[in-house]
């Protein structure tokens, strides 16, 4: 398979693992404990693709009161437990990875431990073992492009040699800011906002192979 790209950089949540509904439901439940009265649709519109710090600040503004000091730690505990019970790989992604003939890696806003946990739970960790890049390592979060630039450089490529696979507007903005082509995975694009920003979009993993 010949590709115009030399390296693929995958986002993790919503691209490799179907974690967005699980993590966002935990946020909804916790926010509603403070009287937020929101649902999963609200979470997808306002929290998807953002760091947990941004989500916490948005919830705080919504309920107009400070959240507990341990809010983020509690979110991690609850979401990790939920992932262990419910998480699945994104449909078709394993077949895509096994078909690739060029290098690839994962670059995510989540902590390394979360990325590794979810990849391990879905059987994908062996494919990414040494090529995991977390925003937490460099303390720069999307829509800043730093995590993608770091991933490309570590993998030995320039941004123009790589394509980023993203499912959130925040991630697409980060990739574009770094000079990358970025393909938007629209399976959960509830706001229909990726097409206007991404280099191109696709709605099922089997179509990805045709694009690269």
N, C-alpha and C positions, 0 to 999 in steps of 0.2 A: 504493500500500500504506500504510494507516494503521497507526501503531504507537503503543503507549502510552509508548514510550521515545523520547527525542530523540537519543540517541547510544549507539553500541555500542563497548565496549572489549574487544578480543580479546586473550587470551593468545597467545603465539606457538608455543612448542614443544608439539606434540600437538594444537593447535587449528587453526593455519594451516598449519604444516609438520609432516611426519611424522618428526620428529627424535629423539623419545624413544628408540626402539629403537637408533638409531645411537649417540647420545651415551652411553647407558647401557652399551652393549656395550663401548665404549672404556674406560669406568670399570671394568667387570668385568675386562677384560683387564689393565688396569694394577694393579688390586687383587690379582688372582691372581698377578701378578708378585712380590707381597710375601707370597704364601702364603695369601691370604684364602679361596680355594676357594669362591667364590660363582658364581651364574649370573645370567642376565638376569631371571628371576622375582624373585630376591632384590633386584636393583637397582631394579626397578619398585616393589617394596614399600617399600624403605628410602631410595631416592635421589630418586624422581620428584618434581618440583616444588620441590626444595630448591636452594639456591645451591651452587656448586662448593665453597665454603668448608665448608659443612655436610657435604657428601658426603665431602670430604677428612677431616674430623674423625671421621666415622663409620667410614671405612676404617682410619684410624689406630688407633681404639679396637678395631676388629675384629682387626687383625693385631698389636696390642699392641707397636707400634714406630713411631718417627717416620718419616714419608714424606720423600722427598727434597725439598730446597728448591725444586726446579724442577718439582714434581709438577703444579701447576696449569698452568704454561706448556706442559708436555708434553701435558697433557690437551687444551689448546686446539689445539695443533699437530695432534695425531692426530685429534681430532674434526672440525676444519675440513677436513682432507684427506678424511675419511670422508664428511662432508656433500657435498663436491664430487663424490664418486663415486656416492653413493646417494640423496641426499635427494629427496623428492617432496612436492608439496602434499598436504594432507589431502584425501581424496576428496570432491569436491563443493563445496569451500570457495570456489573461484573463481566458480562459478555463484552462490553465495550473495552474495558481495561485489558482483558485477555487478548483482544484483537489488535491492540496498539503495537506499533513497531518503532515508536519514537519515545524518548524519555518523558516521564510525567511525575507530578508531585501534587501535594495538597497544601493550600494556604488558606487559613481560616481565622476568623475573629475569636474563636473559642480557645480556652487554655489547652496546652498540649495534652494534659491528662484526659480532657474531655474528647479531644480528637482521637486519641489512641483508644479510649474506652469504646467509643461508638464504631470505630473501624474494626476493633477486635470483635465486638458483639455481632457485627454483620459479616464477619469473615473476610474483610477487605484489608486488614492490617498488614499481612505479608506483602502486599503489592506496594505499600507506601512506607514500610518500616523506617528507612533512613532518610526519607524525603518528606518530612512533616514540618511545616512552617506556621507558627502561631503568632498572632499579633501581640500576645502577652510577652513573648520573648523580647521583642523590640519596643514594646509599650507604645505602639503606633497603631491606630485602628482605622479601618475603612470608614469613611471614603478617602482617607489618606492612602496613597499608593504604595507605601513603604513595604508592606508584607509581600506584595507581588514582585517588587523590584529586588528585594532580598532573595526571594525564592528563585527568580530567574538567574540572578548573579551566582548564587550557590550552585545551581544546576549547570552553570557554564554557558548561559545564553543571554543575549540582549533582549529587551522587551519586544522589539519588532520580530524576533524569531519565535516568539511564544504566542499561544492563544490561551486566554483565561475563560473558564467555564463558570458562570455565576447564575444565581437565581434571584438575587435581590438588587434593587436599584442602587443601594449603597455600594455593593460590591462592583457593579458595573461602572459606577462613577469612579471608584478607586482604580480599577484597571485602566480606564480611559485616561485618567490623570497621570498614570505611569507610562503612557505611550503604547499600551497593549491593544491588540484586537481582543474583543470579548464577545463570547456567544452567550445569549441569555436563554436559560432553560425555563420555559414558561408553564410547566405543568401546574405550578401553584402561583401563577402570576395573577392574583385576584384583582389587582387594580389595573391590569392591562397597561403597565407602565414600562415594560422592558423593551418593547419593540422600537420605540422612538429613540432609545439610548444605545442599545447594543449594536455591534457590528452586524450581527444577524441573530435570529432566534430559532429555537426548535422546541417541540413539545413532547418528544419521546426520545429516550436514549439511543434507540436504534438509528435515529436520523443523524445523530452526532457524527457517526463514522463517515457519512456521506459528505459532511461539511469540512472535515479536516483532511 
